[in-house]
Amino acid sequence: MNKHASFTDEMEKGDFTHMKHDHFFREIDNGTVMIDIMEFGAPYGIFGKWFEKLYLRKYLRKLLALRNEIIKEYAESEKWRVILD
């Protein structure tokens, strides 16, 4: 973690061969921009690579986009208070 600038989630055990998710924050004139970078690997050799290219990448992009929309919604309204109380 680099306070106010970035943090990283990294899988230690799980269904992927590896997964690392970096979150970077940049201050701009009217707020903050968050940049996500995710690296992952699917198991099962060539079948995993095939599944990764045909399905998994698109699925994870949609998942991150939805997650980020929800974070934005909470951050830009009073909803965040429920979480931090």
ROVEXTOR-196058 format. One line per field, with one value per atom (N, C-alpha, C, O): x, y, z; atom name; residue number from 0. Coordinates in Angstrom, 2 decimals. Layout:
N
X = c(X|...)
Y = c(Y|...)
Z = c(Z|...)
atomo = c(CA|...)
num = c(NUM|...)
REM end
This chain:
85
X = c(0.84|0.00|0.89|1.88|0.51|1.14|0.02|-0.73|-0.08|-1.21|-1.55|-0.67|-2.83|-3.39|-2.99|-3.42|-2.20|-1.77|-2.12|-2.53|-1.96|-2.22|-2.28|-1.82|-2.89|-2.79|-2.97|-3.50|-2.54|-2.57|-3.22|-2.93|-4.11|-4.67|-3.94|-3.83|-3.45|-2.78|-3.25|-3.24|-3.65|-4.15|-3.01|-1.95|-3.24|-2.27|-2.69|-1.84|-3.99|-4.54|-5.84|-6.54|-6.17|-7.44|-7.49|-6.65|-8.49|-8.76|-7.88|-7.79|-7.24|-6.36|-4.93|-4.57|-4.11|-2.70|-2.02|-1.10|-2.50|-2.05|-3.09|-3.80|-3.17|-4.03|-3.46|-3.19|-3.29|-2.80|-3.66|-3.86|-4.17|-5.07|-4.53|-4.57|-4.02|-3.47|-4.53|-5.26|-4.60|-5.51|-4.64|-3.89|-4.73|-3.96|-4.93|-5.96|-4.61|-5.46|-4.69|-3.55|-5.33|-4.72|-5.69|-6.85|-5.23|-6.06|-6.16|-5.16|-7.37|-7.61|-8.38|-8.76|-8.60|-9.23|-10.55|-10.78|-11.41|-12.74|-12.93|-14.06|-11.85|-12.00|-10.80|-9.65|-11.07|-10.04|-10.35|-11.51|-9.33|-9.45|-8.83|-7.73|-9.54|-9.00|-8.70|-9.53|-7.52|-7.10|-6.87|-6.12|-7.52|-7.36|-6.50|-6.69|-5.55|-4.77|-4.84|-4.45|-5.33|-5.48|-4.69|-4.82|-3.89|-3.17|-3.66|-3.81|-3.89|-4.36|-3.99|-3.65|-4.07|-3.82|-4.80|-5.04|-5.35|-6.28|-5.49|-4.52|-5.91|-5.25|-5.66|-6.40|-5.21|-5.58|-4.93|-5.52|-3.72|-2.92|-3.60|-4.13|-3.56|-4.09|-5.60|-6.11|-6.32|-7.76|-8.06|-9.02|-7.24|-7.38|-7.09|-7.80|-6.07|-5.74|-6.89|-7.23|-7.46|-8.60|-9.79|-10.40|-10.11|-11.21|-10.95|-11.86|-9.71|-9.30|-9.57|-10.14|-9.16|-9.32|-10.78|-11.22|-11.52|-12.89|-13.91|-14.92|-13.66|-14.69|-14.17|-14.73|-13.13|-12.71|-12.31|-12.68|-11.56|-11.13|-12.32|-12.38|-13.27|-14.47|-15.28|-15.76|-15.44|-16.19|-15.55|-16.25|-14.24|-13.56|-13.60|-13.71|-13.53|-13.66|-15.03|-15.15|-16.08|-17.44|-17.59|-18.22|-17.02|-17.09|-16.43|-17.00|-15.24|-14.55|-15.32|-15.41|-15.88|-16.66|-17.88|-18.16|-18.59|-19.76|-19.34|-19.97|-18.30|-17.79|-17.41|-17.72|-16.75|-16.33|-17.52|-17.48|-18.56|-19.77|-20.41|-20.87|-20.44|-21.03|-20.19|-20.73|-18.88|-17.99|-18.21|-18.30|-18.30|-18.53|-19.86|-19.94|-20.89|-22.22|-22.19|-22.77|-21.52|-21.44|-20.57|-20.91|-19.47|-18.55|-19.15|-18.84|-20.00|-20.55|-21.91|-22.56|-22.34|-23.61|-23.37|-22.23|-24.43|-24.32|-24.31|-24.23|-24.39|-24.44|-23.20|-23.28|-22.05|-20.81|-20.93|-20.25|-21.78|-21.92|-22.41|-22.02|-23.27|-23.79|-22.66|-22.67|-21.70|-20.59|-19.62|-19.12|-19.35|-18.34|-18.88|-18.09|-20.18|-20.74|-20.57|-20.99)
Y = c(-1.17|0.00|1.24|1.32|2.19|3.49|4.48|4.89|4.87|5.65|6.81|7.57|6.93|7.97|7.83|8.65|6.85|6.72|5.37|5.32|4.27|2.95|1.87|2.04|0.74|-0.48|-1.67|-1.54|-2.83|-4.04|-5.17|-5.39|-5.90|-7.16|-8.26|-8.20|-9.26|-10.36|-11.68|-11.87|-12.59|-13.89|-14.74|-14.83|-15.36|-16.31|-17.74|-18.60|-18.00|-19.31|-19.09|-18.11|-19.98|-19.84|-20.60|-21.45|-20.27|-21.00|-20.58|-21.31|-19.44|-18.98|-19.44|-19.74|-19.47|-19.78|-18.59|-18.77|-17.39|-16.17|-15.08|-15.11|-14.12|-12.96|-11.81|-11.93|-10.69|-9.47|-8.33|-8.19|-7.50|-6.40|-5.13|-4.96|-4.24|-2.96|-1.87|-1.83|-1.00|0.15|1.40|1.54|2.30|3.54|4.71|4.70|5.73|6.90|8.13|8.34|8.96|10.20|11.34|11.27|12.37|13.54|14.36|14.60|14.79|15.67|16.89|16.95|17.87|19.13|18.95|19.61|18.06|17.93|16.63|16.22|15.98|14.76|13.84|14.29|12.55|11.53|10.52|10.15|10.07|9.00|7.75|7.79|6.62|5.34|4.51|4.39|3.94|3.07|1.68|1.50|0.69|-0.71|-1.43|-1.27|-2.21|-3.10|-4.49|-4.68|-5.44|-6.80|-7.77|-7.78|-8.59|-9.67|-10.98|-11.09|-11.96|-13.25|-14.34|-14.07|-15.55|-16.71|-17.81|-18.11|-18.42|-19.53|-20.84|-21.00|-21.77|-23.08|-23.94|-23.48|-25.16|-26.18|-26.00|-26.33|-25.46|-25.42|-24.72|-23.63|-25.38|-24.77|-24.54|-23.57|-25.41|-25.23|-23.99|-23.26|-23.75|-22.56|-21.30|-20.30|-21.33|-20.18|-19.88|-18.72|-20.92|-20.79|-20.16|-19.22|-20.67|-20.16|-18.70|-17.87|-18.41|-17.05|-16.07|-15.00|-16.43|-15.54|-15.41|-14.32|-16.52|-16.49|-15.94|-15.39|-16.09|-15.73|-14.90|-13.85|-15.35|-14.82|-13.35|-12.58|-12.94|-11.54|-10.60|-9.60|-10.92|-10.09|-10.07|-9.02|-11.23|-11.32|-10.46|-9.72|-10.54|-9.77|-8.27|-7.47|-7.87|-6.44|-5.93|-4.85|-6.70|-6.30|-6.24|-5.33|-7.22|-7.26|-6.03|-5.41|-5.67|-4.48|-3.21|-2.31|-3.12|-1.93|-1.77|-0.66|-2.85|-2.80|-2.42|-1.58|-3.03|-2.74|-1.27|-0.63|-0.75|0.65|1.61|2.68|1.24|2.07|2.16|3.23|1.04|1.02|1.84|2.58|1.71|2.51|4.00|4.79|4.37|5.77|6.27|7.37|5.46|5.82|6.10|7.08|5.25|5.44|6.65|7.41|6.81|7.91|9.28|10.25|9.34|10.63|10.93|11.89|10.13|10.35|10.18|10.10|10.13|9.93|8.44|8.10|7.55|6.11|5.60|4.63|6.24|5.80|5.83|5.07|6.70|6.81|5.51|5.18|4.78|3.51|2.51|1.74|2.51|1.56|1.92|1.03|3.20|3.62|3.83|4.02|3.79|3.96|2.72|2.70)
Z = c(0.00|0.00|0.00|0.73|-0.81|-0.84|-0.52|-1.40|0.75|1.25|0.32|-0.09|-0.01|-0.88|-2.35|-3.16|-2.72|-4.12|-4.74|-5.90|-3.98|-4.58|-3.51|-2.38|-3.91|-3.11|-4.03|-5.13|-3.57|-4.38|-3.61|-2.43|-4.30|-3.80|-4.55|-5.78|-3.84|-4.51|-3.94|-2.72|-4.81|-4.40|-3.87|-4.48|-2.73|-2.19|-2.47|-2.74|-2.42|-2.74|-3.48|-3.22|-4.40|-5.09|-6.39|-6.67|-7.18|-8.41|-9.59|-10.58|-9.50|-10.57|-10.28|-9.14|-11.34|-11.11|-10.42|-9.63|-10.73|-10.05|-10.30|-11.30|-9.40|-9.60|-8.79|-7.60|-9.46|-8.84|-9.35|-10.56|-8.42|-8.78|-8.15|-6.93|-9.00|-8.55|-8.69|-9.68|-7.71|-7.71|-7.57|-6.60|-8.55|-8.52|-8.48|-9.15|-7.69|-7.54|-7.95|-7.54|-8.79|-9.25|-9.01|-9.43|-8.36|-8.11|-9.40|-10.08|-9.72|-10.86|-10.36|-9.19|-11.22|-10.81|-10.07|-9.06|-10.55|-9.96|-9.17|-8.94|-8.75|-7.97|-8.06|-8.05|-8.15|-8.18|-9.27|-9.47|-9.96|-10.95|-10.36|-9.80|-10.48|-10.04|-11.27|-12.17|-11.31|-12.42|-11.85|-10.89|-12.47|-12.07|-13.09|-14.30|-12.61|-13.47|-12.85|-11.69|-13.62|-13.10|-13.96|-15.18|-13.31|-13.98|-13.38|-12.17|-14.23|-13.73|-14.72|-15.87|-14.24|-15.09|-14.75|-13.58|-15.77|-15.58|-15.55|-16.28|-14.71|-14.67|-15.86|-16.73|-15.91|-16.88|-18.25|-19.27|-18.25|-19.47|-20.63|-20.49|-21.79|-23.01|-22.92|-23.49|-22.20|-22.04|-21.20|-21.46|-20.20|-19.37|-20.17|-20.02|-21.00|-21.86|-22.82|-23.05|-23.37|-24.28|-23.56|-24.07|-22.39|-21.57|-21.18|-21.19|-20.84|-20.46|-21.60|-21.38|-22.81|-23.97|-24.41|-24.76|-24.40|-24.90|-23.90|-24.31|-22.62|-21.64|-20.46|-20.15|-19.83|-18.53|-18.58|-17.69|-19.58|-19.66|-19.74|-19.01|-20.61|-20.76|-19.47|-19.05|-18.85|-17.59|-16.50|-15.81|-16.35|-15.30|-15.58|-14.65|-16.85|-17.19|-16.79|-16.19|-17.10|-16.73|-15.21|-14.68|-14.53|-13.07|-12.46|-11.55|-12.94|-12.42|-12.75|-11.91|-13.94|-14.32|-13.42|-12.96|-13.17|-12.29|-10.87|-10.23|-10.38|-9.04|-8.92|-7.91|-9.93|-9.91|-9.99|-9.38|-10.74|-10.79|-9.41|-9.00|-8.69|-7.36|-6.38|-5.56|-6.46|-5.61|-5.88|-4.95|-7.15|-7.53|-6.99|-6.45|-7.13|-6.63|-5.13|-4.66|-4.38|-2.92|-2.57|-1.67|-3.28|-2.97|-3.27|-2.59|-4.29|-4.70|-4.10|-4.50|-3.14|-2.46|-0.96|-0.51|-0.21|1.24|1.61|2.79|0.62|0.89|1.63|2.37|1.43|2.06|3.58|4.27|4.10|5.57|6.20|7.32|5.49|5.99|6.20|7.17|5.30|5.36|6.48|7.18|6.67|7.64|9.04|9.98|9.22|10.58|11.41|12.57)
atomo = c(N|CA|C|O|N|CA|C|O|N|CA|C|O|N|CA|C|O|N|CA|C|O|N|CA|C|O|N|CA|C|O|N|CA|C|O|N|CA|C|O|N|CA|C|O|N|CA|C|O|N|CA|C|O|N|CA|C|O|N|CA|C|O|N|CA|C|O|N|CA|C|O|N|CA|C|O|N|CA|C|O|N|CA|C|O|N|CA|C|O|N|CA|C|O|N|CA|C|O|N|CA|C|O|N|CA|C|O|N|CA|C|O|N|CA|C|O|N|CA|C|O|N|CA|C|O|N|CA|C|O|N|CA|C|O|N|CA|C|O|N|CA|C|O|N|CA|C|O|N|CA|C|O|N|CA|C|O|N|CA|C|O|N|CA|C|O|N|CA|C|O|N|CA|C|O|N|CA|C|O|N|CA|C|O|N|CA|C|O|N|CA|C|O|N|CA|C|O|N|CA|C|O|N|CA|C|O|N|CA|C|O|N|CA|C|O|N|CA|C|O|N|CA|C|O|N|CA|C|O|N|CA|C|O|N|CA|C|O|N|CA|C|O|N|CA|C|O|N|CA|C|O|N|CA|C|O|N|CA|C|O|N|CA|C|O|N|CA|C|O|N|CA|C|O|N|CA|C|O|N|CA|C|O|N|CA|C|O|N|CA|C|O|N|CA|C|O|N|CA|C|O|N|CA|C|O|N|CA|C|O|N|CA|C|O|N|CA|C|O|N|CA|C|O|N|CA|C|O|N|CA|C|O|N|CA|C|O|N|CA|C|O|N|CA|C|O|N|CA|C|O|N|CA|C|O|N|CA|C|O|N|CA|C|O|N|CA|C|O|N|CA|C|O|N|CA|C|O|N|CA|C|O)
num = c(0|0|0|0|1|1|1|1|2|2|2|2|3|3|3|3|4|4|4|4|5|5|5|5|6|6|6|6|7|7|7|7|8|8|8|8|9|9|9|9|10|10|10|10|11|11|11|11|12|12|12|12|13|13|13|13|14|14|14|14|15|15|15|15|16|16|16|16|17|17|17|17|18|18|18|18|19|19|19|19|20|20|20|20|21|21|21|21|22|22|22|22|23|23|23|23|24|24|24|24|25|25|25|25|26|26|26|26|27|27|27|27|28|28|28|28|29|29|29|29|30|30|30|30|31|31|31|31|32|32|32|32|33|33|33|33|34|34|34|34|35|35|35|35|36|36|36|36|37|37|37|37|38|38|38|38|39|39|39|39|40|40|40|40|41|41|41|41|42|42|42|42|43|43|43|43|44|44|44|44|45|45|45|45|46|46|46|46|47|47|47|47|48|48|48|48|49|49|49|49|50|50|50|50|51|51|51|51|52|52|52|52|53|53|53|53|54|54|54|54|55|55|55|55|56|56|56|56|57|57|57|57|58|58|58|58|59|59|59|59|60|60|60|60|61|61|61|61|62|62|62|62|63|63|63|63|64|64|64|64|65|65|65|65|66|66|66|66|67|67|67|67|68|68|68|68|69|69|69|69|70|70|70|70|71|71|71|71|72|72|72|72|73|73|73|73|74|74|74|74|75|75|75|75|76|76|76|76|77|77|77|77|78|78|78|78|79|79|79|79|80|80|80|80|81|81|81|81|82|82|82|82|83|83|83|83|84|84|84|84)
REM end
